[in-house]
């Protein structure tokens, strides 16, 4: 149907992403997305490396937003500071978690080499 409604490049992209979604749903039946599952999506040319990395980052950022939604009001009411540190398996970190890690590395490290080691 996509081939009848869209030009070939758009139809191909639509089918590729639809197939990707179905693969992810299937993979999630056996547990969270891990390195091997993301590699399979790239090997089967359903996603590029860049697309896989972006999807993993979006999941981490969405997790942080969900934590904010659930906890930010409570912590502000108590006078506390809340920073949602969210990462996805296999270790893709959201922007908030990366910012905290960068600040800690800058504070506790005196050289770029030490900062790199701190963040590893």
C-alpha positions in Angstrom: 0.0 0.0 0.0 2.9 2.4 0.8 4.3 1.8 -2.7 1.0 2.8 -4.2 0.6 6.0 -2.2 4.2 7.3 -2.0 7.2 7.8 -4.2 9.7 4.9 -3.9 12.1 6.6 -1.5 9.4 7.7 0.9 7.6 4.3 0.6 10.9 2.5 1.4 11.5 4.7 4.5 8.0 4.1 5.7 8.4 0.3 5.4 11.8 0.4 7.0 10.5 2.3 10.1 7.4 0.2 10.3 9.5 -3.0 10.2 11.8 -1.4 12.9 8.9 -0.8 15.2 7.7 -4.3 14.8 11.2 -5.7 15.6 11.4 -3.5 18.7 8.0 -4.7 20.0 9.2 -8.3 19.5 12.5 -7.7 21.1 10.9 -6.0 24.2 8.9 -9.2 24.8 12.2 -10.8 26.1 13.4 -7.8 28.1 14.8 -4.3 27.6 16.7 -3.3 24.4 20.4 -4.2 24.9 23.5 -3.9 22.7 22.7 -7.1 20.8 19.2 -6.1 19.9 20.3 -2.6 18.6 23.1 -4.3 16.6 20.5 -6.6 15.0 18.5 -3.6 13.9 21.6 -2.0 12.3 22.8 -5.3 10.7 19.4 -5.8 9.1 19.6 -2.3 7.8 16.5 -1.3 9.5 18.3 1.6 11.3 21.6 3.3 10.7 24.1 3.5 13.6 23.2 7.2 14.0 19.4 6.4 14.1 20.0 3.7 16.7 22.0 6.1 18.9 19.4 8.8 18.7 16.6 6.4 19.6 18.5 5.3 22.7 19.1 8.9 23.7 15.5 9.8 23.3 14.5 6.9 25.6 16.9 8.2 28.3 15.6 11.8 27.9 12.0 10.6 28.0 12.8 8.7 31.2 14.2 11.8 32.8 11.0 13.8 31.8 8.8 11.1 33.3 10.9 11.2 36.6 10.4 15.0 36.6 6.7 14.6 36.1 6.4 12.2 39.0 8.9 13.7 41.5 9.7 17.4 40.8 6.6 18.8 42.5 7.2 16.8 45.7 10.9 17.7 45.9 10.2 21.4 45.4 7.5 21.4 48.0 10.1 20.0 50.5 12.7 22.6 49.5 14.9 20.0 47.8 16.7 20.0 44.5 15.7 17.2 42.1 17.9 16.1 39.1 16.6 13.1 37.2 19.6 11.0 36.2 18.3 8.6 33.6 20.1 6.2 31.4 19.1 3.4 29.2 20.6 0.0 28.8 23.3 -0.3 27.4 24.4 3.0 29.0 23.0 5.7 26.8 22.6 8.7 29.2 20.1 11.5 29.0 21.3 15.1 28.7 20.7 15.8 32.4 22.8 12.9 33.5 25.6 13.9 31.1 25.6 17.5 32.4 25.9 16.4 36.0 28.7 14.0 35.1 30.5 16.8 33.2 30.2 19.2 36.1 31.5 16.6 38.6 34.4 15.7 36.2 35.3 19.4 35.9 35.2 19.9 39.6 37.2 16.9 40.7 39.7 16.7 37.8 42.6 19.1 37.1 43.3 18.0 33.5 41.4 16.9 30.4 43.0 13.4 30.8 41.6 13.2 34.4 38.2 14.4 33.2 38.1 11.7 30.6 39.1 9.0 33.1 36.6 10.3 35.6 33.7 10.0 33.0 34.8 6.5 32.0 
